[in-house]
Amino acid sequence: MSVAAEPINEKAERNEQLALAVSDARKSYLGKKALNGVSLQLRAGEHLALLGPNGAGKTTLLRCISGRVKPESGRFELLGKRLTDNNRHSLGIVPQEIALYPKLTARENLEVFGRLYGVPQPKIRERVRWALQWTDLNDRANDLSNTFSGGMKRRLNIAAGILHRPAVILLDEPTVGVDPQSRERIFEMLEELRCDGASLLLTTHQLEDAEAHCDRIVIIDHGSVVANGTRNDLIESTIGSKRQMSVRVDRVPTAPIPGFTLNDNSMRLETVLDDVAKDMPPLLNLLASSGYVVEDVDIRAPSLQNVFLKLTGRELRE
Amino acid sequence: MISTIVRIGYLNLKNGDSEIVITLAVPLVFFSIFALIFDNGIGGGATGKVKVVLVDEDDSKASRKLIAAIGKDSALRVMKGEKKADNADSVRLVDYGLANQDVGNGLVKAAIVIPKGWDESHAGESQRSLAVQILSDTFDPVAKQIVFSVVKNHSIQSAVARKSRLSVPPAGLELSNRKLSKSSPNSTIGIERTGVGNPNENKLRLRADEVQRSSPKTQGNEGAAVRNQRPTGNLNSKDKNESKQKYDSQQKYTVDKGTKHRVRKPGLDSKLLPAAINDGGVNDDKTTESSRLEGEKESSIGLDANVEEIDLVGGKKSNPILSSYASGIVVVFVLFSATGFAGTLLDENETQTLERILNGRINMTQLLAGKWIFIFAIGVLQVFCMFVWAMLYGIDFTSNFAGFFLITIGTVAASTSFAMLLATMCRTRGQLNTVSMVVILTMSAMGGSMVPRYIMSETMQQIGRFTFNAWALDGYNKVFWYGSPVAALQTEMIVLFGAAIVLFAAARWFAIRWERVA
């Protein structure tokens, strides 16, 4: 039970290459493939977002890594070593549910989970003090956790999983069900962990969060990785550098206009531009010559949402 | 609007996984259990046989006949002893010391003793006729009454038989079978005496049917045919204290300071002959104990069938029913609270806290062991609080503290493991609540926590042995009632601790599903 937690930076330096590596993970439930040869890598100090629609296999993958689900095949490595029950405690796991004791105070919750995760007795108080400060819950330290707001519970939930200063942290939907301010606060906390060198693998349904706070994104669908890279890599490899142009005219077009897509009973026209500077002026001239007055022009860069839709054919929340 | 509320209630009931079971099925289950208890137990005419041992120190022809009749009575079960080598029809007998010991340790409910000189003391004009003794254990009042009735009945018949051997009828004594037949068509024994000098002997009618009614199981009618009766004078003037002193002087046993010693005499107990004896000094009070103790009045009937009850165990102890119920309540509530605490496993599973815990440096065995220790400690505390409070009602757990402590930890250990087994077998807290309520109340009913097991049928008592409630209650009874030493609790301890280990192992096996999904 009592193993000293090494400083995260030391761990990361020692494993410069990969914090976590999964190769060809496979798992089926009742004949249905939940994981169909998933491979991914998490680099030291990296924040990696795992995206996928419901049932894609994200949680199964996290549970295979955490040891709660036994995969049929696959290789799992943590900090360059095969992941076993002996070194699994170097993982920090934050479940999607609020896995806290509701009738314990914030301080008591942190103390018990610190002990369960092997924080040495002399360091418990120090780690709890740090966690309360980190989560901004100092003034509520002695309140029962069931009296907390959703955002406060989320923060405490994350803190309870990392008291032992793990090198790799798995977070399953860490911002689900919280307001935008709390989400921002949570990502600030996670950013602090990056400064300590922790590597994060998180699942989320918030594409904006993944875009804004993660270094790399892995999209998983039907148990397989369908895309893997940075935001720009993914956009470039799936949609390219094209831009979406939306033009609003003064009346509903009655006949097709070359180069534009018409929406029924709408004054808004859509088109895709390969090169904005080169392609936009001729199209605007075409509209003017057809007798339409252009009231508004909106040019958008492709988003992760477009990438996701293109790759999976589904909205992320489906 | 109101109908919508009604519909919501109906839909909740229909869709709930346990509400319908609790509402409709559980009452049926409990009715069935209590129906089994009462249908075949008390009130059902099938009360279990009373375990007794027999002692014949007199070893006379009359005593052998009497003890044989008693031993063959279908209401009794003679538990141990040797038959007379020269008489294959004889019943099994033990010596006085063993009988005394077995009653004292609760192994049998009573010992029936015919003292040495019993037959002789009834001969001639002796003023010191000896009584048949019942060494009893008042813990089971039902058994005590049954034994008394059986012994009384056979003693009366023996007395009648002895008198029938005397050939000279007393002046004024008239045997009237005709009258007897009229008064009681079903009678098998009839005695009517009139006109004897003693005003208390004016009238006597023995009605065997009344005797039989008081003890439905009683069999045998030896001495049933009574013909010529001859009074032998006042044979029932023996003082009960003298009787006791006599036995003390013979050092057959030492009567405890608190031992209750009561002589019931003579053969015609007012309860046994409620309607027959209504004058002539024979007390007809059917309800009071005092009437049964007034042997002097009863002696006047002239039949010497003294039965002496000696309460070996009760003494000045508190009400055995009270200590028994305290133990029963303790076991039930320890089970309920243990199940409640064990249910935290399911709460933790539902909130993924269990998964978070197991992701740490603790394994499932350690987790279950930690929970077990906590629940066990709470259970022990609960029992101690209960019995400290029970001291206000005269239950003293400190006098046999070692035994009390051992039985308590055995009971709580078994209860804790059982609760953990239930929790690991169930999928949700709601399921656990339903299952535990049904199982615990069933075990409590069958194990004697709700209804004393001694009033159950023999079969139900044996079935009750499959619940550790029964073993726990037996252990507590030994501690509180019999004051048994620790060594005497060996069987209960083995069963309770064995159950604790086996049930915990089973709980550990069921908990595998939480460790890792294959």
Contacts between the chains, C-beta under 8 A, distances in Angstrom:
chain1	res1	chain2	res2	distance
A	1	B	361	5.2
A	1	B	362	7.3
A	3	B	361	7.2
A	63	B	517	7.6
A	66	B	355	7.8
A	66	B	359	5.6
A	67	B	359	7.2
A	67	B	516	6.7
A	68	B	355	5.7
A	68	B	358	7.3
A	68	B	359	7.4
A	68	B	516	6.1
A	68	B	517	6.7
A	69	B	516	6.9
A	69	B	517	4.7
A	70	B	516	5.3
A	70	B	517	6.6
A	70	B	518	5.4
A	88	B	359	7.4
A	89	B	359	7.9
A	89	B	360	6.8
A	89	B	361	5.5
A	91	B	359	7.3
A	93	B	355	8.0
A	93	B	356	6.7
A	93	B	359	4.8
A	95	B	352	4.1
A	95	B	355	6.3
A	95	B	356	5.9
A	96	B	352	7.3
A	97	B	351	5.2
A	97	B	352	4.2
A	97	B	353	8.0
A	98	B	351	6.7
A	99	B	351	5.5
A	99	B	352	4.4
A	99	B	353	4.3
A	99	B	355	7.1
A	99	B	356	4.3
A	100	B	351	7.7
A	100	B	353	6.9
A	101	B	353	6.9
A	113	B	356	7.2
A	113	B	360	7.4
A	116	B	357	5.7
A	116	B	360	3.8
A	116	B	361	6.7
A	116	B	362	5.8
A	117	B	360	4.5
A	117	B	361	6.5
A	118	B	360	6.9
A	118	B	361	4.4
A	160	B	356	7.3
A	161	B	356	7.0
